[in-house]
Amino acid sequence: MLSLTAEKRDSSSKLEALREAGKMPAVFYGPKEDSTSIALNAKEFSKVWKKAGESSVVILKDASGIEHETLIHEVDIHPLSGEPRHADFYVIEKGKKVKVAVQLVFSGVSPAVKDKAGILVKVHREIEIEAAPRDLPHDLIVDISKLVEFADVIKAKDLILPKGVELKINPEEVIASIAEAKEEIEEAPAAIDMTAIEVETKGKEIKEGEAGAEAPAVKEGGDQKATDKKSSDKKPEKK
Protein backbone atom coordinates (compact mmCIF):
# COMPACT_ATOMS: atom_id res chain seq x y z
CA MET A 1 0.00 0.00 0.00
CA LEU A 2 1.33 3.43 -0.93
CA SER A 3 1.77 5.92 1.89
CA LEU A 4 2.81 9.51 2.61
CA THR A 5 3.67 11.34 5.81
CA ALA A 6 2.05 14.75 6.26
CA GLU A 7 2.98 17.74 8.39
CA LYS A 8 0.31 20.06 9.71
CA ARG A 9 0.47 23.40 7.95
CA ASP A 10 -0.77 26.82 8.93
CA SER A 11 -3.10 27.92 6.12
CA SER A 12 -1.64 31.43 6.38
CA SER A 13 1.96 30.27 5.86
CA LYS A 14 3.82 31.55 2.82
CA LEU A 15 3.67 28.98 0.05
CA GLU A 16 6.80 30.15 -1.76
CA ALA A 17 8.95 29.61 1.33
CA LEU A 18 7.38 26.17 1.76
CA ARG A 19 8.18 25.16 -1.81
CA GLU A 20 11.72 26.48 -1.55
CA ALA A 21 12.17 24.08 1.37
CA GLY A 22 11.26 21.15 -0.93
CA LYS A 23 7.73 20.78 0.38
CA MET A 24 4.35 20.96 -1.29
CA PRO A 25 1.13 22.36 0.19
CA ALA A 26 -1.89 20.05 0.27
CA VAL A 27 -5.21 19.54 2.01
CA PHE A 28 -7.26 16.51 3.08
CA TYR A 29 -11.00 16.29 3.77
CA GLY A 30 -13.89 13.82 3.68
CA PRO A 31 -17.51 13.13 4.68
CA LYS A 32 -16.49 12.91 8.33
CA GLU A 33 -13.21 14.84 8.17
CA ASP A 34 -12.78 18.59 8.43
CA SER A 35 -10.60 20.22 5.83
CA THR A 36 -7.01 20.18 7.12
CA SER A 37 -4.03 22.00 5.57
CA ILE A 38 -0.88 19.89 5.37
CA ALA A 39 2.59 19.89 3.80
CA LEU A 40 4.24 16.96 2.02
CA ASN A 41 7.70 16.15 0.75
CA ALA A 42 7.39 17.26 -2.90
CA LYS A 43 9.58 14.51 -4.36
CA GLU A 44 7.88 11.76 -2.36
CA PHE A 45 4.47 12.98 -3.47
CA SER A 46 5.49 12.93 -7.16
CA LYS A 47 6.66 9.30 -6.84
CA VAL A 48 3.44 8.17 -5.14
CA TRP A 49 1.20 10.12 -7.51
CA LYS A 50 2.77 8.51 -10.59
CA LYS A 51 2.02 5.06 -9.16
CA ALA A 52 -1.39 5.75 -7.60
CA GLY A 53 -2.97 8.24 -9.96
CA GLU A 54 -6.42 9.20 -8.72
CA SER A 55 -7.84 5.70 -8.31
CA SER A 56 -5.51 3.92 -5.89
CA VAL A 57 -5.67 4.23 -2.11
CA VAL A 58 -2.89 6.20 -0.44
CA ILE A 59 -2.38 5.94 3.33
CA LEU A 60 -1.88 9.46 4.63
CA LYS A 61 -0.21 9.65 8.04
CA ASP A 62 -0.92 12.94 9.77
CA ALA A 63 1.23 14.73 12.37
CA SER A 64 -0.49 12.90 15.25
CA GLY A 65 0.27 9.49 13.74
CA ILE A 66 -3.31 8.75 12.63
CA GLU A 67 -3.58 6.93 9.28
CA HIS A 68 -6.24 7.96 6.79
CA GLU A 69 -7.26 5.96 3.74
CA THR A 70 -7.34 8.56 0.98
CA LEU A 71 -7.57 9.06 -2.75
CA ILE A 72 -5.60 11.76 -4.52
CA HIS A 73 -8.59 13.79 -5.62
CA GLU A 74 -7.09 16.71 -7.52
CA VAL A 75 -3.59 17.92 -8.38
CA ASP A 76 -2.64 21.44 -9.45
CA ILE A 77 0.19 21.45 -12.01
CA HIS A 78 2.60 24.32 -12.64
CA PRO A 79 1.98 25.50 -16.25
CA LEU A 80 5.68 25.91 -17.07
CA SER A 81 7.57 23.27 -15.09
CA GLY A 82 4.84 20.62 -15.24
CA GLU A 83 5.50 19.78 -11.60
CA PRO A 84 2.67 19.35 -9.05
CA ARG A 85 2.31 22.35 -6.73
CA HIS A 86 -0.80 21.47 -4.68
CA ALA A 87 -2.94 18.38 -4.03
CA ASP A 88 -6.31 17.49 -2.52
CA PHE A 89 -6.75 14.19 -0.67
CA TYR A 90 -10.22 12.70 -0.20
CA VAL A 91 -10.54 10.72 3.04
CA ILE A 92 -12.61 7.59 2.45
CA GLU A 93 -15.31 6.79 4.97
CA LYS A 94 -14.61 3.42 6.58
CA GLY A 95 -16.86 0.58 5.49
CA LYS A 96 -18.09 2.50 2.45
CA LYS A 97 -17.52 1.78 -1.22
CA VAL A 98 -16.25 4.57 -3.43
CA LYS A 99 -16.83 5.52 -7.05
CA VAL A 100 -13.79 6.48 -9.09
CA ALA A 101 -12.83 6.95 -12.73
CA VAL A 102 -10.19 4.37 -13.66
CA GLN A 103 -7.79 4.74 -16.55
CA LEU A 104 -8.06 2.26 -19.44
CA VAL A 105 -4.85 0.76 -20.82
CA PHE A 106 -5.14 -0.54 -24.40
CA SER A 107 -2.99 -3.63 -24.82
CA GLY A 108 -2.21 -6.12 -27.58
CA VAL A 109 -2.28 -5.91 -31.38
CA SER A 110 -5.47 -5.65 -33.39
CA PRO A 111 -5.44 -7.77 -36.60
CA ALA A 112 -7.82 -5.24 -38.16
CA VAL A 113 -5.19 -2.56 -37.62
CA LYS A 114 -2.12 -4.63 -38.46
CA ASP A 115 -3.39 -6.56 -41.49
CA LYS A 116 -6.18 -4.36 -42.85
CA ALA A 117 -4.83 -0.87 -42.19
CA GLY A 118 -7.74 -0.08 -39.89
CA ILE A 119 -7.66 2.76 -37.35
CA LEU A 120 -8.19 2.06 -33.65
CA VAL A 121 -10.85 4.36 -32.19
CA LYS A 122 -10.63 4.77 -28.41
CA VAL A 123 -14.15 5.83 -27.48
CA HIS A 124 -13.37 5.90 -23.74
CA ARG A 125 -10.00 6.41 -22.05
CA GLU A 126 -11.38 5.91 -18.53
CA ILE A 127 -14.55 4.48 -16.99
CA GLU A 128 -16.33 4.80 -13.68
CA ILE A 129 -16.30 1.88 -11.26
CA GLU A 130 -17.32 1.27 -7.65
CA ALA A 131 -15.48 -0.83 -5.08
CA ALA A 132 -14.24 -1.00 -1.51
CA PRO A 133 -11.13 1.19 -1.14
CA ARG A 134 -8.70 -1.71 -0.97
CA ASP A 135 -10.26 -3.40 -4.02
CA LEU A 136 -9.79 -0.41 -6.31
CA PRO A 137 -7.57 -1.22 -9.33
CA HIS A 138 -5.03 1.29 -10.58
CA ASP A 139 -6.20 0.74 -14.17
CA LEU A 140 -8.11 -1.69 -16.38
CA ILE A 141 -6.68 -3.53 -19.39
CA VAL A 142 -8.48 -3.42 -22.75
CA ASP A 143 -7.37 -6.32 -24.99
CA ILE A 144 -7.58 -4.98 -28.55
CA SER A 145 -6.44 -8.29 -30.11
CA LYS A 146 -10.15 -9.16 -30.23
CA LEU A 147 -10.68 -6.53 -32.91
CA VAL A 148 -10.24 -8.68 -36.02
CA GLU A 149 -12.80 -7.24 -38.45
CA PHE A 150 -13.95 -3.68 -39.08
CA ALA A 151 -17.33 -4.50 -37.54
CA ASP A 152 -15.80 -5.70 -34.25
CA VAL A 153 -16.16 -3.59 -31.10
CA ILE A 154 -15.21 -3.90 -27.43
CA LYS A 155 -17.97 -2.99 -24.99
CA ALA A 156 -17.81 -2.18 -21.29
CA LYS A 157 -19.24 -5.61 -20.46
CA ASP A 158 -16.24 -7.23 -22.21
CA LEU A 159 -13.76 -5.80 -19.70
CA ILE A 160 -12.31 -8.16 -17.12
CA LEU A 161 -12.98 -6.62 -13.70
CA PRO A 162 -11.13 -7.59 -10.51
CA LYS A 163 -13.11 -9.22 -7.71
CA GLY A 164 -15.27 -6.77 -5.82
CA VAL A 165 -15.27 -4.16 -8.60
CA GLU A 166 -18.58 -3.07 -10.14
CA LEU A 167 -19.03 -1.28 -13.44
CA LYS A 168 -20.93 2.01 -13.15
CA ILE A 169 -21.57 2.74 -16.82
CA ASN A 170 -23.89 1.09 -19.34
CA PRO A 171 -22.50 -2.42 -20.08
CA GLU A 172 -23.36 -1.92 -23.76
CA GLU A 173 -21.25 1.23 -23.97
CA VAL A 174 -18.61 0.88 -26.72
CA ILE A 175 -15.06 1.21 -25.41
CA ALA A 176 -13.11 0.71 -28.64
CA SER A 177 -13.84 0.12 -32.32
CA ILE A 178 -12.13 0.03 -35.70
CA ALA A 179 -12.54 2.63 -38.42
CA GLU A 180 -11.67 1.99 -42.05
CA ALA A 181 -9.01 4.31 -43.41
CA LYS A 182 -10.28 6.44 -46.27
CA GLU A 183 -8.06 6.92 -49.30
CA GLU A 184 -7.44 10.48 -50.33
CA ILE A 185 -8.47 10.95 -53.95
CA GLU A 186 -6.35 13.44 -55.85
CA GLU A 187 -8.40 15.82 -57.94
CA ALA A 188 -7.64 15.62 -61.67
CA PRO A 189 -6.39 18.90 -63.16
CA ALA A 190 -9.12 20.88 -64.89
CA ALA A 191 -9.27 20.45 -68.69
CA ILE A 192 -7.91 23.45 -70.58
CA ASP A 193 -10.31 25.04 -73.08
CA MET A 194 -8.00 25.94 -75.96
CA THR A 195 -10.69 28.06 -77.62
CA ALA A 196 -10.80 30.31 -74.61
CA ILE A 197 -7.12 31.19 -74.84
CA GLU A 198 -6.53 34.60 -76.49
CA VAL A 199 -3.47 34.56 -78.75
CA GLU A 200 -1.63 37.85 -79.09
CA THR A 201 -0.89 38.66 -82.75
CA LYS A 202 2.35 40.29 -83.73
CA GLY A 203 2.38 43.44 -85.73
CA LYS A 204 -0.56 45.61 -86.67
CA GLU A 205 -4.02 44.06 -86.45
CA ILE A 206 -5.70 43.70 -89.86
CA LYS A 207 -9.32 44.65 -89.88
CA GLU A 208 -11.91 42.67 -91.80
CA GLY A 209 -12.34 44.00 -95.39
CA GLU A 210 -8.83 45.42 -95.77
CA ALA A 211 -6.81 43.69 -98.50
CA GLY A 212 -3.09 43.83 -98.19
CA ALA A 213 -1.05 46.81 -97.25
CA GLU A 214 -2.27 50.34 -97.75
CA ALA A 215 -1.18 51.86 -101.15
CA PRO A 216 1.37 54.66 -100.94
CA ALA A 217 0.04 58.16 -101.35
CA VAL A 218 0.42 59.71 -104.84
CA LYS A 219 2.67 62.72 -104.92
CA GLU A 220 1.52 65.80 -106.72
CA GLY A 221 3.38 66.62 -109.90
CA GLY A 222 5.97 64.06 -111.06
CA ASP A 223 4.10 60.85 -110.21
CA GLN A 224 0.91 62.11 -111.74
CA LYS A 225 2.71 63.09 -114.97
CA ALA A 226 4.29 59.70 -115.26
CA THR A 227 0.86 58.18 -115.14
CA ASP A 228 -0.44 60.56 -117.78
CA LYS A 229 2.51 59.81 -120.01
CA LYS A 230 1.91 56.08 -119.89
CA SER A 231 -1.68 56.71 -120.86
CA SER A 232 -0.65 58.84 -123.84
CA ASP A 233 1.84 56.25 -125.08
CA LYS A 234 -0.92 53.73 -125.48
CA LYS A 235 -1.71 53.05 -129.20
CA PRO A 236 -5.22 53.65 -130.43
CA GLU A 237 -7.25 50.63 -131.30
CA LYS A 238 -7.80 49.92 -135.01
CA LYS A 239 -11.29 50.42 -136.23
C-alpha positions in Angstrom: 0.0 0.0 0.0 1.3 3.4 -0.9 1.8 5.9 1.9 2.8 9.5 2.6 3.7 11.3 5.8 2.1 14.7 6.3 3.0 17.7 8.4 0.3 20.1 9.7 0.5 23.4 8.0 -0.8 26.8 8.9 -3.1 27.9 6.1 -1.6 31.4 6.4 2.0 30.3 5.9 3.8 31.5 2.8 3.7 29.0 0.1 6.8 30.2 -1.8 8.9 29.6 1.3 7.4 26.2 1.8 8.2 25.2 -1.8 11.7 26.5 -1.6 12.2 24.1 1.4 11.3 21.1 -0.9 7.7 20.8 0.4 4.3 21.0 -1.3 1.1 22.4 0.2 -1.9 20.1 0.3 -5.2 19.5 2.0 -7.3 16.5 3.1 -11.0 16.3 3.8 -13.9 13.8 3.7 -17.5 13.1 4.7 -16.5 12.9 8.3 -13.2 14.8 8.2 -12.8 18.6 8.4 -10.6 20.2 5.8 -7.0 20.2 7.1 -4.0 22.0 5.6 -0.9 19.9 5.4 2.6 19.9 3.8 4.2 17.0 2.0 7.7 16.2 0.8 7.4 17.3 -2.9 9.6 14.5 -4.4 7.9 11.8 -2.4 4.5 13.0 -3.5 5.5 12.9 -7.2 6.7 9.3 -6.8 3.4 8.2 -5.1 1.2 10.1 -7.5 2.8 8.5 -10.6 2.0 5.1 -9.2 -1.4 5.8 -7.6 -3.0 8.2 -10.0 -6.4 9.2 -8.7 -7.8 5.7 -8.3 -5.5 3.9 -5.9 -5.7 4.2 -2.1 -2.9 6.2 -0.4 -2.4 5.9 3.3 -1.9 9.5 4.6 -0.2 9.7 8.0 -0.9 12.9 9.8 1.2 14.7 12.4 -0.5 12.9 15.3 0.3 9.5 13.7 -3.3 8.7 12.6 -3.6 6.9 9.3 -6.2 8.0 6.8 -7.3 6.0 3.7 -7.3 8.6 1.0 -7.6 9.1 -2.7 -5.6 11.8 -4.5 -8.6 13.8 -5.6 -7.1 16.7 -7.5 -3.6 17.9 -8.4 -2.6 21.4 -9.4 0.2 21.5 -12.0 2.6 24.3 -12.6 2.0 25.5 -16.2 5.7 25.9 -17.1 7.6 23.3 -15.1 4.8 20.6 -15.2 5.5 19.8 -11.6 2.7 19.4 -9.0 2.3 22.3 -6.7 -0.8 21.5 -4.7 -2.9 18.4 -4.0 -6.3 17.5 -2.5 -6.8 14.2 -0.7 -10.2 12.7 -0.2 -10.5 10.7 3.0 -12.6 7.6 2.5 -15.3 6.8 5.0 -14.6 3.4 6.6 -16.9 0.6 5.5 -18.1 2.5 2.4 -17.5 1.8 -1.2 -16.3 4.6 -3.4 -16.8 5.5 -7.1 -13.8 6.5 -9.1 -12.8 7.0 -12.7 -10.2 4.4 -13.7 -7.8 4.7 -16.6 -8.1 2.3 -19.4 -4.8 0.8 -20.8 -5.1 -0.5 -24.4 -3.0 -3.6 -24.8 -2.2 -6.1 -27.6 -2.3 -5.9 -31.4 -5.5 -5.7 -33.4 -5.4 -7.8 -36.6 -7.8 -5.2 -38.2 -5.2 -2.6 -37.6 -2.1 -4.6 -38.5 -3.4 -6.6 -41.5 -6.2 -4.4 -42.9 -4.8 -0.9 -42.2 -7.7 -0.1 -39.9 -7.7 2.8 -37.4 -8.2 2.1 -33.7 -10.9 4.4 -32.2 -10.6 4.8 -28.4 -14.1 5.8 -27.5 -13.4 5.9 -23.7 -10.0 6.4 -22.0 -11.4 5.9 -18.5 -14.5 4.5 -17.0 -16.3 4.8 -13.7 -16.3 1.9 -11.3 -17.3 1.3 -7.6 -15.5 -0.8 -5.1 -14.2 -1.0 -1.5 -11.1 1.2 -1.1 -8.7 -1.7 -1.0 -10.3 -3.4 -4.0 -9.8 -0.4 -6.3 -7.6 -1.2 -9.3 -5.0 1.3 -10.6 -6.2 0.7 -14.2 -8.1 -1.7 -16.4 -6.7 -3.5 -19.4 -8.5 -3.4 -22.8 -7.4 -6.3 -25.0 -7.6 -5.0 -28.6 -6.4 -8.3 -30.1 -10.1 -9.2 -30.2 -10.7 -6.5 -32.9 -10.2 -8.7 -36.0 -12.8 -7.2 -38.4 -14.0 -3.7 -39.1 -17.3 -4.5 -37.5 -15.8 -5.7 -34.2 -16.2 -3.6 -31.1 -15.2 -3.9 -27.4 -18.0 -3.0 -25.0 -17.8 -2.2 -21.3 -19.2 -5.6 -20.5 -16.2 -7.2 -22.2 -13.8 -5.8 -19.7 -12.3 -8.2 -17.1 -13.0 -6.6 -13.7 -11.1 -7.6 -10.5 -13.1 -9.2 -7.7 -15.3 -6.8 -5.8 -15.3 -4.2 -8.6 -18.6 -3.1 -10.1 -19.0 -1.3 -13.4 -20.9 2.0 -13.1 -21.6 2.7 -16.8 -23.9 1.1 -19.3 -22.5 -2.4 -20.1 -23.4 -1.9 -23.8 -21.2 1.2 -24.0 -18.6 0.9 -26.7 -15.1 1.2 -25.4 -13.1 0.7 -28.6 -13.8 0.1 -32.3 -12.1 0.0 -35.7 -12.5 2.6 -38.4 -11.7 2.0 -42.1 -9.0 4.3 -43.4 -10.3 6.4 -46.3 -8.1 6.9 -49.3 -7.4 10.5 -50.3 -8.5 11.0 -54.0 -6.4 13.4 -55.8 -8.4 15.8 -57.9 -7.6 15.6 -61.7 -6.4 18.9 -63.2 -9.1 20.9 -64.9 -9.3 20.5 -68.7 -7.9 23.4 -70.6 -10.3 25.0 -73.1 -8.0 25.9 -76.0 -10.7 28.1 -77.6 -10.8 30.3 -74.6 -7.1 31.2 -74.8 -6.5 34.6 -76.5 -3.5 34.6 -78.7 -1.6 37.9 -79.1 -0.9 38.7 -82.8 2.3 40.3 -83.7 2.4 43.4 -85.7 -0.6 45.6 -86.7 -4.0 44.1 -86.4 -5.7 43.7 -89.9 -9.3 44.6 -89.9 -11.9 42.7 -91.8 -12.3 44.0 -95.4 -8.8 45.4 -95.8 -6.8 43.7 -98.5 -3.1 43.8 -98.2 -1.0 46.8 -97.2 -2.3 50.3 -97.8 -1.2 51.9 -101.1 1.4 54.7 -100.9 0.0 58.2 -101.4 0.4 59.7 -104.8 2.7 62.7 -104.9 1.5 65.8 -106.7 3.4 66.6 -109.9 6.0 64.1 -111.1 4.1 60.9 -110.2 0.9 62.1 -111.7 2.7 63.1 -115.0 4.3 59.7 -115.3 0.9 58.2 -115.1 -0.4 60.6 -117.8 2.5 59.8 -120.0 1.9 56.1 -119.9 -1.7 56.7 -120.9 -0.7 58.8 -123.8 1.8 56.2 -125.1 -0.9 53.7 -125.5 -1.7 53.1 -129.2 -5.2 53.6 -130.4 -7.2 50.6 -131.3 -7.8 49.9 -135.0 -11.3 50.4 -136.2 
